[in-house]
């Protein structure tokens, strides 16, 4: 049921190009939550467009980001990172992040350390419209001591396990200006079907003031409504939809394309120096105009290699009555 | 199961390491560590699987001695069967295919917090005598510091799981007397610390290094050397440890990987990405 006619002609369509979406929804100083799907569905193409449009002074928010935050840091787009982990998941450290913190290259960033659970709770609090969330994690740690958005509190209620007052940690709600979320499919109004591990995706959209959906495929609204349990972000929360096949490459998009492990190992090897990163950035970001150009650079053979080898469909679900 | 592993998602792209798949009784230190970690998982336990080596340890345990263990992954996955092939990250497509549940992070983190997780796995830049972990900053000899990736979910697992197992390379630099930054809580400064800061349960159970295995069952809740790996001298271990290790002879030797364990590891990780 993929739309074959021009989908943007549909009433109230918010479908646009990535360059339009990034120009419309971001400015210097924006705070952006990305990588909310953890190691899968990372919106790399949106990150690359932020670099091409030379956004500066960004605050990046996310539990982990694999190498996406590292690229934006290396490109000089970032002022501050609020995250639990910044690196290259399969290879370890990410060099731009280290260079920025250790040497101020290309610029010194401020890092506000969270744990994954604390980040999830910060976004959840914002999604719920409350100022903070209590937790039992991080007590006694230097993360709690050093992050101004974490404090120790005393529970106002006794727990079912203890009648005595209890220590808890509390994390302040985080309200990003923008959530950028990758989806396997969406309609032109932004309602998005996502499957796989869902990380903090749903709360990111609800916590942020605005949301950009980047989809591998645009489908009819009837496809979305045929399986409402798979809708992770409802369209009324969404401000723009961009359709780009392989938008999440090198991260995987379940059922669309696999993880490009080689890309992560090459990135690790090629970005050991700042000059190495600049060469990498020129080749993969600056010298390609958009995601279509990026796919051409990857080449048909590599795209075929990453494509789904053997489909595995879910069982039919009867919503009839 | 692994015999049915799909070929199309092979790690052909990362075969930069020279390997042999020939089965011998020889094993690498990484294999010994993975097997030691896998053996910490008991059948029917709920396991919070971390990044990297523990991804493999869980697959070994599920396939050999803990078929009913349940795996939690912080991206929101819960698995009752092992993934069909090697994982580089928890979000890899083979980890999602066949999962029991694919939800959000708060689902699995919430159950970790409410006490449903028996065992969690952790790595770090530094681990100290009391099992505290640092994965944020480490100091170099010249006064400068190295920025590490950060906690990820480690601090949550260390705070909230019923027990934790840590894996780290054994060196004086990696095993200081006290961590310079406390990212993830072990036993703090000793007995009673966890309760005093408000942590209700849990704490380090086992530290597996490239030289030995430590337990945290001593009176002051510090690391006690339980076994030393074959071909490691006790003096060498002491010299590479940042605190005074009590060595009581005769020292137990770490149980080496069995043929079954080695065969399985090499079937899952034939190019030895994790086990070189």
Interface residues (C-beta under 8 A of the other chain):
Chain A: X37 X38 X39 X40 X63 X64 X66 X83 X84 X85 X86 X87 X89 X90 X92 X93 X94 X97 X98 X101 X102 X111 X113 X114 X115 X116 X117 X118 X120 X121 X124 X135 X136 X137 X138 X139 X140 X141 X142 X143 X152 X161 X166 X167 X168 X195 X196 X197 X198 X199 X200 X201 X202 X203 X251 X252 X254 X258 X259 X260 X261 X262 X265 X309 X310 X312
Chain B: X6 X7 X8 X9 X11 X13 X14 X16 X51 X52 X73 X74 X75 X76 X77 X88 X89 X90 X91 X92 X93 X96 X97 X102 X103 X104 X105 X106 X109 X112 X113 X136 X144 X145 X146 X147 X148 X149 X150 X151 X152 X153 X154 X155 X156 X159 X160 X181 X182 X183 X184 X185 X188 X193 X194 X197 X198 X199 X200
